[in-house]
Amino acid sequence: MKWSKGIIFALSAVMLLAGCGSKDNSGSSDQIKVKPIEEGDYETILGQESNQARILNNKSSGSMFDVYEIGKGLQELAKAHFSADSYQVQEGQLLTYSSLAASQNGLLGNQSDDNKTGLNPKVGEAFDLGNGDTTDDPFILTGIQEIDFLQNGDLSGVAIAMVMRQEWYEDHESGLYQVKKEMTDEKFRLFGEEAARKLVNYLRALPEVSDEMPIYVALYNANSADDTLPGHYFAEGYFVSRSTNFEDIDEQWYIFPSDAGSEIDSVTAGRMDTLKASLYDQLPENIGVVGKGKYVDKELRQLHITITMDAKTYVECSAIVHYTLSLMKDFNQDDYAIKIEVYSNKDLIATMVRAENESDFTTHLML
């Protein structure tokens, strides 16, 4: 029987809930507490009503990888203010579909006489991009993701990711072609900070949010140097009132092989080249090796490697997986996490995962 990734994920989720969940006696009897998979992560609360605002998430990014990276990154960044030992997390409940959707004059819409809460600039007025260029149809803030933090079943904090695009294409006034629009770094940062403060004021006006409740906001640039890579967070603010100062976040994704990847990390680039050459020697027929590295403060923190091939037999697939694992001894620094996915004829046949600060890989052969 052939199992799709979707079915495997669904069954895994059911087993996880069955094995790790427990009823929340402090609140609704329908709520389930899910223990963290990895040490240092949050306990998660399930059972609350699904927020339809999540439908907007995959519309604000280029792929589901971006959506997951935005949520995962937000949760990791928020740990500096909401300790995993003291808080539980749940899907955001404050910002609803109707309060966000641009089509319903929500926060993601443009400011107008009919939409006072719109966080994007007005349409029809020249908006300065900071480089001498303007746009009269500004749609910069494309998405908002929310995570709620609970203590003893009560909402005690909020984390927000504001997803923005620094560059885009618009139709030329002639209608014959498109022109690129791009904001300067300074203008982009200023817009994000101003929009964040307006959003915090909006949240503080909600009955569930007190003036003292901490609100963490991270600004995310959805644009990247390569369309196959996610964007990155670049600034953060922690609000315990209605104002705060924003601090820089230095993170970026790089692809291997690439000139930019070699420039930021020649050691990892060389190891990726060696890995590809070694695999090609054993299976030269249509094999591909691509790496994606996430760098925080110029240091590698995550490395995702995708291997694609057209193996013809089970023995061939199994051998390449085990051979790949033997080659990973060259990636002997353990201060970053590694995830390897091996595909044959577009089917995922194996995963190999090494957690940060661990030396051994956990391998799953899906054949």
C-alpha positions as CSV (number, residue, x, y, z in Angstrom):
1,M,0.0,0.0,0.0
2,K,1.3,3.5,-0.9
3,W,1.0,6.0,1.9
4,S,0.9,9.7,1.1
5,K,2.6,12.3,3.3
6,G,-0.8,13.8,4.1
7,I,-2.1,10.4,5.5
8,I,1.1,9.8,7.4
9,F,0.9,13.3,9.0
10,A,-2.7,12.8,9.9
11,L,-2.1,9.4,11.5
12,S,0.9,10.8,13.3
13,A,-1.1,13.7,14.7
14,V,-3.8,11.3,16.0
15,M,-1.2,9.1,17.7
16,L,0.5,12.2,19.2
17,L,-2.8,13.4,20.7
18,A,-3.6,9.9,21.9
19,G,-0.2,9.4,23.5
20,C,0.7,12.9,24.7
21,G,-2.6,14.7,25.2
22,S,-4.4,15.3,28.5
23,K,-7.6,17.1,29.3
24,D,-7.3,20.6,30.6
25,N,-9.2,20.6,33.9
26,S,-8.7,24.3,34.4
27,G,-10.8,25.2,31.4
28,S,-13.1,23.6,28.9
29,S,-13.4,19.8,29.1
30,D,-12.8,19.8,25.3
31,Q,-9.4,21.3,25.6
32,I,-6.4,19.1,25.2
33,K,-2.8,19.8,26.4
34,V,-0.2,18.5,24.0
35,K,3.2,18.0,25.4
36,P,6.1,19.3,23.4
37,I,8.0,17.0,21.1
38,E,11.4,18.6,21.8
39,E,12.7,19.8,25.1
40,G,12.4,23.5,25.5
41,D,9.3,23.9,23.3
42,Y,5.9,24.9,24.5
43,E,3.0,22.8,25.6
44,T,0.2,23.4,23.2
45,I,-3.5,23.8,23.8
46,L,-5.9,22.2,21.4
47,G,-9.7,22.2,21.4
48,Q,-10.5,25.9,21.0
49,E,-12.6,26.9,18.0
50,S,-10.6,27.1,14.8
51,N,-9.8,30.6,13.7
52,Q,-10.7,31.1,10.1
53,A,-8.0,33.8,9.9
54,R,-5.5,31.0,9.3
55,I,-6.9,30.7,5.8
56,L,-5.2,34.0,5.0
57,N,-1.8,32.7,6.0
58,N,-0.9,30.9,2.8
59,K,-2.0,33.8,0.7
60,S,0.6,36.1,2.3
61,S,3.6,34.0,1.5
62,G,5.1,32.2,-1.5
63,S,4.6,28.6,-0.2
64,M,3.6,26.6,2.8
65,F,7.3,26.4,3.8
66,D,7.1,30.1,4.3
67,V,4.0,29.8,6.3
68,Y,5.5,27.2,8.6
69,E,8.8,29.1,8.8
70,I,7.0,32.3,9.8
71,G,5.1,30.6,12.6
72,K,8.1,28.5,13.8
73,G,10.3,31.6,13.7
74,L,7.8,33.7,15.6
75,Q,7.5,31.1,18.4
76,E,11.3,30.8,18.7
77,L,11.8,34.5,18.9
78,A,9.0,35.0,21.4
79,K,10.7,32.6,23.8
80,A,12.9,35.5,24.9
81,H,9.8,37.1,26.5
82,F,7.5,34.1,27.1
83,S,9.3,31.3,28.7
84,A,8.3,27.8,27.6
85,D,8.5,26.8,31.3
86,S,5.8,29.3,32.2
87,Y,3.5,29.6,29.2
88,Q,1.4,27.4,27.0
89,V,0.6,28.3,23.4
90,Q,-2.5,28.1,21.3
91,E,-3.6,29.2,17.8
92,G,-4.3,33.0,17.8
93,Q,-7.9,33.8,18.7
94,L,-8.0,37.6,18.8
95,L,-7.7,38.5,15.1
96,T,-10.5,37.0,13.1
97,Y,-10.9,36.6,9.3
98,S,-13.2,39.5,9.1
99,S,-11.0,41.8,11.2
100,L,-8.0,41.0,8.9
101,A,-9.3,40.4,5.4
102,A,-8.7,43.3,3.0
103,S,-11.9,42.4,1.1
104,Q,-13.9,43.1,4.3
105,N,-12.1,46.4,5.1
106,G,-9.9,44.7,7.6
107,L,-6.5,45.4,9.0
108,L,-4.8,44.1,5.8
109,G,-6.8,46.5,3.7
110,N,-5.8,50.1,2.7
111,Q,-6.7,53.1,4.8
112,S,-9.8,54.9,3.6
113,D,-12.8,56.7,4.8
114,D,-14.6,53.4,5.1
115,N,-11.6,51.5,6.6
116,K,-10.1,53.5,9.4
117,T,-8.2,50.4,10.7
118,G,-6.5,49.5,7.4
119,L,-2.8,49.2,8.0
120,N,-1.8,49.6,4.3
121,P,-1.5,53.2,2.9
122,K,-4.3,54.9,1.0
123,V,-4.9,54.0,-2.6
124,G,-4.7,56.8,-5.1
125,E,-2.3,58.9,-3.2
126,A,1.4,58.9,-4.0
127,F,3.3,56.8,-1.4
128,D,7.0,57.6,-1.2
129,L,9.2,54.4,-1.4
130,G,12.2,56.3,-0.1
131,N,14.2,56.2,-3.4
132,G,12.5,58.9,-5.4
133,D,9.9,56.5,-6.7
134,T,6.2,56.4,-5.6
135,T,3.3,54.1,-5.9
136,D,-0.4,54.9,-5.8
137,D,-1.5,51.3,-5.1
138,P,0.5,50.3,-2.0
139,F,-0.1,46.8,-0.7
140,I,2.9,46.3,1.6
141,L,1.5,44.4,4.6
142,T,0.3,41.1,3.2
143,G,-0.3,39.0,6.3
144,I,-0.5,38.8,10.0
145,Q,0.1,35.7,12.1
146,E,-0.9,35.5,15.8
147,I,0.2,33.2,18.6
148,D,-1.5,33.4,22.0
149,F,0.3,32.6,25.3
150,L,-1.6,31.2,28.2
151,Q,-1.0,30.8,31.9
152,N,-3.4,28.7,34.0
153,G,-5.8,28.7,31.1
154,D,-5.9,32.5,30.8
155,L,-4.6,34.7,28.0
156,S,-1.4,36.3,29.3
157,G,0.5,37.4,26.2
158,V,0.4,37.7,22.4
159,A,3.0,37.3,19.6
160,I,2.4,38.8,16.2
161,A,4.3,38.3,12.9
162,M,3.7,41.1,10.4
163,V,4.5,39.8,6.9
164,M,5.5,42.5,4.5
165,R,6.9,42.7,1.0
166,Q,9.7,45.1,0.2
167,E,9.5,44.7,-3.5
168,W,6.8,43.9,-6.0
169,Y,5.7,44.5,-9.6
170,E,3.0,46.8,-10.8
171,D,1.4,47.3,-14.2
172,H,2.9,50.2,-16.1
173,E,0.4,53.1,-16.8
174,S,0.5,52.0,-20.5
175,G,-0.7,48.5,-19.5
176,L,1.9,47.0,-21.8
177,Y,4.3,45.7,-19.2
178,Q,5.2,45.7,-15.5
179,V,7.6,47.7,-13.5
180,K,9.5,46.8,-10.3
181,K,8.7,48.7,-7.2
182,E,11.1,48.5,-4.2
183,M,11.2,50.3,-0.9
184,T,14.5,51.3,0.7
185,D,15.5,49.5,3.9
186,E,14.9,52.6,6.0
187,K,11.4,53.3,4.6
188,F,10.5,49.6,4.8
189,R,11.5,49.5,8.5
190,L,9.7,52.8,9.3
191,F,6.5,51.5,7.7
192,G,6.6,48.3,9.6
193,E,7.2,50.0,13.0
194,E,4.3,52.4,12.4
195,A,2.0,49.6,11.3
196,A,3.0,47.6,14.4
197,R,2.2,50.4,16.8
198,K,-1.2,50.9,15.1
199,L,-1.9,47.1,15.4
200,V,-0.9,47.1,19.1
201,N,-3.4,50.0,19.7
202,Y,-6.0,48.0,17.9
203,L,-5.3,44.9,20.1
204,R,-5.4,46.9,23.3
205,A,-8.9,48.1,22.5
206,L,-10.1,44.5,22.5
207,P,-11.8,43.4,25.7
208,E,-9.5,40.3,26.1
209,V,-6.3,42.5,26.1
210,S,-5.4,44.7,29.0
211,D,-3.1,47.7,28.8
212,E,-0.4,45.8,30.7
213,M,-0.6,42.5,28.7
214,P,2.8,42.0,26.9
215,I,2.6,42.0,23.1
216,Y,5.6,40.8,21.0
217,V,5.7,41.9,17.4
218,A,8.2,40.7,14.8
219,L,8.5,42.2,11.3
220,Y,9.0,39.7,8.5
221,N,10.3,40.5,5.0
222,A,8.6,38.0,2.6
223,N,11.0,38.8,-0.2
224,S,14.2,36.7,-0.6
225,A,17.1,36.6,-2.9
226,D,15.9,33.3,-4.4
227,D,12.3,32.3,-5.0
228,T,12.9,28.8,-3.5
229,L,13.9,30.3,-0.1
230,P,11.6,31.8,2.6
231,G,11.9,35.4,3.7
232,H,13.3,36.5,7.1
233,Y,12.6,38.4,10.2
234,F,14.4,41.7,10.5
235,A,13.1,43.7,13.5
236,E,11.2,43.1,16.7
237,G,9.4,45.1,19.4
238,Y,8.2,44.0,22.9
239,F,5.2,46.1,24.0
240,V,4.2,46.3,27.7
241,S,2.4,49.6,27.0
242,R,1.5,51.2,23.7
243,S,5.0,52.1,22.6
244,T,8.4,50.5,22.5
245,N,11.7,50.7,20.6
246,F,12.4,48.1,17.9
247,E,15.6,46.1,17.8
248,D,17.3,44.5,14.8
249,I,17.0,40.8,14.0
250,D,19.9,39.4,11.8
251,E,18.7,36.3,10.0
252,Q,18.8,35.2,6.4
253,W,18.4,32.1,4.3
254,Y,21.0,31.0,1.7
255,I,20.9,28.3,-0.9
256,F,23.7,25.9,-1.7
257,P,25.2,25.8,-4.3
258,S,25.3,29.6,-4.9
259,D,27.7,32.4,-4.9
260,A,26.0,34.0,-2.0
261,G,26.1,30.7,0.0
262,S,29.8,30.3,-0.7
263,E,30.4,33.9,0.4
264,I,28.6,33.6,3.7
265,D,29.9,30.1,4.6
266,S,32.7,28.6,2.4
267,V,33.1,25.6,4.8
268,T,29.4,24.5,4.4
269,A,29.5,25.2,0.7
270,G,32.5,23.0,0.3
271,R,30.9,20.2,2.3
272,M,27.8,20.4,0.2
273,D,29.9,20.2,-3.0
274,T,31.6,17.1,-1.6
275,L,28.3,15.5,-0.7
276,K,26.9,16.0,-4.2
277,A,30.1,14.7,-5.9
278,S,30.1,11.6,-3.7
279,L,26.5,10.8,-4.4
280,Y,27.0,11.5,-8.1
281,D,29.8,8.9,-8.2
282,Q,27.4,6.2,-7.0
283,L,24.3,7.2,-8.8
284,P,25.1,9.7,-11.6
285,E,21.7,9.3,-13.3
286,N,19.6,12.4,-12.5
287,I,20.7,13.1,-9.0
288,G,20.3,16.5,-7.4
289,V,21.5,17.9,-4.1
290,V,20.3,21.3,-2.8
291,G,20.9,22.8,0.6
292,K,19.0,25.7,2.3
293,G,20.8,27.3,5.3
294,K,19.3,29.6,7.9
295,Y,21.9,32.0,9.4
296,V,21.3,34.0,12.6
297,D,23.8,36.6,13.4
298,K,25.9,35.2,10.5
299,E,26.0,31.8,12.1
300,L,24.4,28.6,10.6
301,R,21.5,27.4,12.7
302,Q,19.5,25.2,10.4
303,L,20.5,23.2,7.3
304,H,17.8,21.6,5.1
305,I,19.2,19.2,2.4
306,T,17.0,17.8,-0.4
307,I,18.3,14.9,-2.4
308,T,16.4,13.9,-5.6
309,M,17.1,10.8,-7.7
310,D,15.5,8.3,-10.1
311,A,16.4,5.0,-8.4
312,K,15.0,1.9,-10.0
313,T,14.9,-0.6,-7.2
314,Y,14.4,-0.9,-3.4
315,V,18.1,-2.0,-3.0
316,E,19.2,1.1,-4.8
317,C,17.1,3.4,-2.7
318,S,18.1,1.9,0.5
319,A,21.8,1.9,-0.4
320,I,21.8,5.6,-1.3
321,V,20.0,6.5,2.0
322,H,22.6,4.6,4.1
323,Y,25.5,6.0,2.0
324,T,24.1,9.5,2.5
325,L,24.0,9.0,6.2
326,S,27.7,7.8,6.2
327,L,28.7,11.0,4.3
328,M,27.2,13.2,7.0
329,K,30.2,12.6,9.2
330,D,31.8,15.5,7.3
331,F,29.1,17.8,8.8
332,N,30.7,17.4,12.2
333,Q,29.7,20.7,13.8
334,D,26.8,20.0,16.1
335,D,25.8,23.6,16.8
336,Y,23.1,23.6,14.1
337,A,20.3,21.4,13.2
338,I,20.2,19.3,10.0
339,K,17.2,17.9,8.1
340,I,17.7,15.7,5.0
341,E,14.9,14.6,2.7
342,V,15.5,12.0,0.1
343,Y,13.1,11.7,-2.9
344,S,13.0,9.1,-5.6
345,N,10.8,9.7,-8.6
346,K,9.1,12.5,-6.6
347,D,8.2,10.1,-3.7
348,L,9.7,10.9,-0.2
349,I,11.6,7.8,0.7
350,A,13.6,8.8,3.7
351,T,14.3,11.6,6.2
352,M,17.3,12.1,8.4
353,V,17.3,14.6,11.2
354,R,19.9,15.7,13.7
355,A,18.8,18.2,16.4
356,E,21.0,21.1,17.4
357,N,23.8,20.1,19.8
358,E,23.3,16.5,19.0
359,S,25.7,14.2,17.2
360,D,23.5,11.4,16.0
361,F,20.9,11.3,13.2
362,T,17.4,9.9,13.5
363,T,16.6,8.1,10.2
364,H,13.2,7.1,8.9
365,L,13.1,4.9,5.8
366,M,9.6,5.2,4.2
367,L,9.7,2.2,1.9
